[in-house]
Amino acid sequence: MSRLAFVVATSVVIVAVAAVSGCVVSDRGDAPLYSGCGDAADCNPAADACYIVTNMGSSGGMCSTVCTTDADCLGYAGCYSLAADPSGIQVCYQRCSYDYDCAPGFSCLDAVRAGVVVDRICLP
């Protein structure tokens, strides 16, 4: 199983994301986009991977998809470049206003670009 490491900066956390890949799964789970997962097999077919997000020492998986713009993301979500990824991969994150807008176990945190809060997204 290969892992690719990425980082997204938020106002209070540094987020590292690793794509879990390398396995072909024919029987997918039912975890919806932007919810918790252990691996890609847990996610419903709308997700292309389970991204392991580490934030301030804790981590958790998130079902999501790779994107190039916000329009590629399903639902109320934003597309963000992962700062430490040299390939420039972007992943969809659910937008939020409050923690209760997020999946259980996720928190609503500021997303920051160039020192400016540009959005609020759900992170495990």
C-alpha positions as CSV (number, residue, x, y, z in Angstrom):
1,M,0.0,0.0,0.0
2,S,1.5,3.4,-1.0
3,R,1.1,6.6,1.0
4,L,1.5,10.1,-0.3
5,A,2.0,12.9,2.3
6,F,0.5,16.3,2.0
7,V,-0.1,19.3,4.2
8,V,-2.9,21.9,4.4
9,A,-2.5,24.9,6.7
10,T,-5.5,26.1,8.8
11,S,-5.5,28.9,11.3
12,V,-5.0,26.6,14.3
13,V,-3.7,23.3,12.8
14,I,-1.4,21.8,10.2
15,V,-3.2,19.1,8.3
16,A,-1.3,16.2,6.8
17,V,-3.2,14.0,4.3
18,A,-2.2,10.6,3.0
19,A,-4.1,9.0,0.2
20,V,-4.7,5.3,0.9
21,S,-4.4,3.6,-2.4
22,G,-3.1,0.5,-4.2
23,C,-6.1,-1.8,-3.6
24,V,-8.9,-2.5,-6.0
25,V,-12.1,-2.9,-4.0
26,S,-15.2,-4.2,-5.7
27,D,-17.5,-4.1,-2.7
28,R,-17.5,-0.5,-1.3
29,G,-18.8,0.6,2.0
30,D,-21.5,3.2,2.6
31,A,-19.7,6.0,4.4
32,P,-20.7,9.2,2.7
33,L,-18.4,11.9,1.3
34,Y,-16.6,14.0,4.0
35,S,-17.3,11.4,6.7
36,G,-15.0,9.2,8.7
37,C,-13.3,6.1,7.2
38,G,-10.5,3.6,7.9
39,D,-9.7,2.9,4.3
40,A,-11.2,3.3,0.8
41,A,-13.3,0.2,1.3
42,D,-15.3,2.0,3.9
43,C,-16.3,4.8,1.5
44,N,-19.3,4.8,-0.8
45,P,-18.5,4.9,-4.5
46,A,-18.8,8.7,-4.7
47,A,-15.4,8.9,-2.9
48,D,-12.2,8.0,-4.7
49,A,-10.1,7.4,-1.5
50,C,-10.0,7.6,2.3
51,Y,-7.6,10.4,3.1
52,I,-5.9,10.2,6.5
53,V,-6.0,13.7,7.9
54,T,-3.7,14.5,10.9
55,N,-4.5,17.6,12.8
56,M,-2.6,18.7,16.0
57,G,-1.5,15.2,16.8
58,S,-4.8,13.4,16.2
59,S,-5.7,11.8,13.0
60,G,-8.7,10.3,11.2
61,G,-9.8,9.2,7.8
62,M,-12.1,11.2,5.5
63,C,-13.9,9.9,2.4
64,S,-13.3,12.4,-0.4
65,T,-12.3,13.0,-4.0
66,V,-9.6,14.7,-5.9
67,C,-10.7,18.0,-7.6
68,T,-9.4,20.9,-9.6
69,T,-12.1,23.5,-8.7
70,D,-14.9,23.8,-6.1
71,A,-17.3,22.8,-8.9
72,D,-15.8,19.3,-8.9
73,C,-16.9,18.8,-5.3
74,L,-20.3,17.3,-4.5
75,G,-22.5,19.1,-2.0
76,Y,-21.4,22.1,0.1
77,A,-17.6,21.6,-0.3
78,G,-14.4,23.4,-1.3
79,C,-11.4,22.2,-3.3
80,Y,-8.0,22.8,-1.6
81,S,-4.5,22.3,-2.7
82,L,-2.5,20.4,-0.2
83,A,0.5,22.6,0.6
84,A,3.2,19.9,0.9
85,D,2.3,17.9,-2.1
86,P,4.7,18.7,-5.0
87,S,2.2,17.3,-7.5
88,G,-0.3,20.0,-6.6
89,I,-3.2,17.6,-5.9
90,Q,-6.4,19.1,-4.6
91,V,-9.0,17.4,-2.4
92,C,-12.6,18.3,-1.6
93,Y,-13.5,19.2,2.0
94,Q,-17.0,19.8,3.4
95,R,-17.6,23.5,4.2
96,C,-19.1,24.4,7.6
97,S,-20.0,27.2,9.9
98,Y,-20.1,25.2,13.1
99,D,-18.9,21.9,14.4
100,Y,-22.4,20.5,14.2
101,D,-22.3,21.0,10.4
102,C,-19.6,18.3,10.2
103,A,-19.7,14.5,10.4
104,P,-19.4,13.0,13.9
105,G,-15.8,13.2,15.2
106,F,-15.0,16.2,12.9
107,S,-14.5,19.9,13.8
108,C,-15.2,23.0,11.8
109,L,-11.8,24.9,11.4
110,D,-10.6,27.9,9.5
111,A,-8.8,27.2,6.1
112,V,-6.1,29.7,5.5
113,R,-4.3,30.7,2.3
114,A,-1.4,33.2,2.5
115,G,-2.3,34.1,6.0
116,V,-6.0,34.9,5.2
117,V,-9.0,32.9,6.3
118,V,-10.7,31.9,3.0
119,D,-13.2,29.3,4.3
120,R,-14.2,27.0,7.1
121,I,-13.9,23.2,6.5
122,C,-14.6,20.0,8.5
123,L,-11.5,18.1,9.6
124,P,-11.2,15.0,11.9
